[in-house]
């Protein structure tokens, strides 16, 4: 099947499967502690931050989902306008289809055309070589490149890859030679400590954990093939909260941590920031709105209201910035606590602060 046709099917399946989502992010097992004496005004709470040497209004990225099909040009157009209006970064979907078929480039180029001064992130798989990485970055004049890791999806995909040798070497070459920063992102199965360590060793400084709990590409591929997967396989991967906790304990202040995978609410966003994330990534939140043909102004209003809820929750913890939020006490329970107890994380210390003061 042509890649461009596959990408449209991915969107259709993702929308179809929303009501069947399996909760595996474990974000709900992170509890924020109420501060009845915050000594803050709501106006004191700051959400604006810096990313890739540019100021952004909110700690949110419109994350990669839509690909190069001509049928999704309108989706990308609206997403680009939303990103430009909200002053937040946007990552396009995999651009490999546009390497194979020049006609597909318009659906990606439109994102930069409509968002000339914003942060636009290119996207390609870890099988790509340096020349291909440079090509997709140039295609949209990207501020960074997102390299996605998706072996589980590929194995379920009928036409997917079956060999994953050389990925680490490819990433190392691209990180060492590309003129823009490289973000390594999992696509729904998370990154565990050992792989984080490998990526740190080769010079990666930007991570998107992409944990279990968000867009379920295993279910999407099963749906495309009209096959049933066992529940244990459908929930395969590392919960977002686990991957996020491990990354938070391993990354230095100069490195950037993006949390994606099941982030749907204002509370989810604050939980991720409190766990040490610099930014949070959301895809279906925005795609849902444009597929429902909501007016762009309505989407902007709804998102800004979501951010006001984030601001409110932060005030109720006594934090006026996300950096302060990392220094606030957390309560961790259930399966998340059990997961972390099997790692080398000092749970008592971690619940008190995470990347605090960085």
Order of alpha helices (4+ residues) and beta strands (2+ residues): alpha-beta-beta-beta-beta-alpha-beta-alpha-alpha-beta-alpha-beta-alpha-alpha-beta-alpha-beta-alpha-alpha-alpha-beta-alpha-beta-alpha-alpha-alpha-beta-alpha-alpha
